[in-house]
């Protein structure tokens, strides 16, 4: 896998509307079989009980595991077909860090996992999922440039 592929994936991720508009301040670093995402969290991401909404846990875990797998796919966009989340503790505000790892690659697709931490190094959630090759080519039209 090439350094340039990792940088193109990073630009694609950061250029996605949801990350530009909603998850402002997000950073991502991709290496072969690994992705690390950091996101500043404020009250904007809270549910009614004033803690981070579960959708944010899911998004960060799925994104990190996804891009760890995508680091090994240089031609097409991958698709998440299954993702399981285990929530461990609530989070209010600060920076969260999520690290995804590729666990396995085979003819059926990719298996990835991720761990989400707070700034004190406490685990907030874990997740694992399956990713398969899609039909959309990695092109500048989808931000892969």
Secondary structure per residue as TSV (DSSP state, phi and psi in degrees):
chain	resnum	aa	ss	phi	psi
A	1	X	-	360.0	150.3
A	2	X	-	-105.9	150.0
A	3	X	H	-54.7	-42.9
A	4	X	H	-64.3	-36.1
A	5	X	H	-60.4	-44.2
A	6	X	H	-62.6	-43.5
A	7	X	H	-66.4	-37.5
A	8	X	H	-65.4	-40.5
A	9	X	H	-62.4	-41.4
A	10	X	H	-61.7	-44.5
A	11	X	H	-65.2	-38.3
A	12	X	H	-61.6	-46.4
A	13	X	H	-62.0	-51.3
A	14	X	H	-67.3	-25.8
A	15	X	H	-83.4	-10.6
A	16	X	S	-62.7	139.7
A	17	X	H	-49.8	-45.5
A	18	X	H	-62.8	-35.9
A	19	X	H	-78.5	-33.3
A	20	X	H	-72.5	-39.6
A	21	X	H	-94.9	-38.6
A	22	X	T	-103.4	-48.1
A	23	X	S	-98.1	54.8
A	24	X	T	-64.1	141.4
A	25	X	T	88.7	3.5
A	26	X	-	-69.0	143.8
A	27	X	E	-127.9	153.6
A	28	X	E	-143.8	142.4
A	29	X	E	-134.1	127.0
A	30	X	E	-118.0	134.8
A	31	X	E	-129.2	177.4
A	32	X	T	-62.2	116.6
A	33	X	T	74.6	13.0
A	34	X	E	-149.0	142.6
A	35	X	E	-142.7	137.1
A	36	X	E	-123.9	126.3
A	37	X	E	-122.4	136.3
A	38	X	E	-124.3	138.5
A	39	X	E	-139.8	129.4
A	40	X	E	-77.7	131.4
A	41	X	E	-113.2	132.9
A	42	X	-	-129.5	-172.8
A	43	X	G	-61.5	-19.1
A	44	X	G	-56.0	-29.1
A	45	X	G	-97.3	10.9
A	46	X	B	-88.0	150.6
A	47	X	-	-90.0	-174.7
A	48	X	T	-61.6	-24.5
A	49	X	T	-91.8	15.7
A	50	X	S	64.8	38.1
A	51	X	S	-133.3	165.2
A	52	X	B	-59.3	132.0
A	53	X	-	-67.0	145.6
A	54	X	H	-58.6	-26.6
A	55	X	H	-64.0	-29.6
A	56	X	H	-71.6	-41.7
A	57	X	H	-56.0	-51.1
A	58	X	H	-58.0	-49.9
A	59	X	H	-58.1	-46.9
A	60	X	H	-65.3	-44.4
A	61	X	H	-64.3	-47.0
A	62	X	H	-62.4	-45.6
A	63	X	H	-60.4	-46.0
A	64	X	H	-66.0	-45.7
A	65	X	H	-66.0	-40.8
A	66	X	H	-57.8	-51.1
A	67	X	H	-72.7	-24.0
A	68	X	H	-63.6	-42.6
A	69	X	H	-70.1	-43.4
A	70	X	H	-62.5	-21.1
A	71	X	T	-61.0	-20.4
A	72	X	T	-103.2	6.2
A	73	X	-	-120.7	101.3
A	74	X	S	-93.3	0.8
A	75	X	S	-117.4	-33.2
A	76	X	E	-132.5	158.4
A	77	X	E	-73.3	134.1
A	78	X	E	-86.3	161.4
A	79	X	E	-124.9	138.5
A	80	X	E	-80.1	124.6
A	81	X	E	-107.7	-20.2
A	82	X	E	-156.5	139.0
A	83	X	E	-152.2	127.5
A	84	X	E	-115.0	134.3
A	85	X	E	-120.6	139.1
A	86	X	E	-121.1	112.9
A	87	X	E	-83.4	132.4
A	88	X	-	-108.2	-40.7
A	89	X	-	-158.0	155.5
A	90	X	-	-75.7	161.1
A	91	X	-	-140.4	140.0
A	92	X	-	-106.6	-61.1
A	93	X	S	-156.7	156.8
A	94	X	E	127.6	-159.6
A	95	X	E	-106.0	129.9
A	96	X	E	-102.9	150.7
A	97	X	E	-128.6	129.4
A	98	X	E	-124.9	130.4
A	99	X	E	-118.9	123.0
A	100	X	E	-106.5	146.9
A	101	X	E	-134.8	142.2
A	102	X	E	-78.1	125.4
A	103	X	E	-95.4	-37.1
A	104	X	E	-159.5	145.1
A	105	X	E	-127.8	128.7
A	106	X	E	-146.2	-173.6
A	107	X	T	-67.1	-19.3
A	108	X	T	-86.1	-15.4
A	109	X	E	144.5	-145.8
A	110	X	E	-129.3	142.2
A	111	X	E	-113.5	129.1
A	112	X	E	-133.4	161.3
A	113	X	E	-139.1	163.3
A	114	X	E	-151.4	153.5
A	115	X	E	-128.5	135.2
A	116	X	E	-111.8	127.2
A	117	X	E	-120.3	156.9
A	118	X	-	-92.5	-176.7
A	119	X	T	-67.6	-20.2
A	120	X	T	-89.6	3.7
A	121	X	S	82.0	10.8
A	122	X	-	-84.8	137.1
A	123	X	E	-73.1	126.4
A	124	X	E	-94.0	-34.9
A	125	X	E	-167.9	159.9
A	126	X	E	-131.5	159.7
A	127	X	E	-157.3	159.6
A	128	X	E	-150.3	151.2
A	129	X	E	-158.9	176.2
A	130	X	E	-118.1	136.8
A	131	X	E	-129.6	136.3
A	132	X	E	-123.2	161.1
A	133	X	E	-70.8	128.8
A	134	X	E	-92.6	-169.4
A	135	X	E	-101.1	-12.3
A	136	X	E	-81.8	122.7
A	137	X	E	-71.2	148.7
A	138	X	-	-76.6	105.5
A	139	X	-	-136.7	165.4
A	140	X	G	-57.8	-26.1
A	141	X	G	-60.3	-27.4
A	142	X	G	-106.6	14.0
A	143	X	T	93.8	2.7
A	144	X	-	-85.9	87.2
A	145	X	-	-146.3	360.0
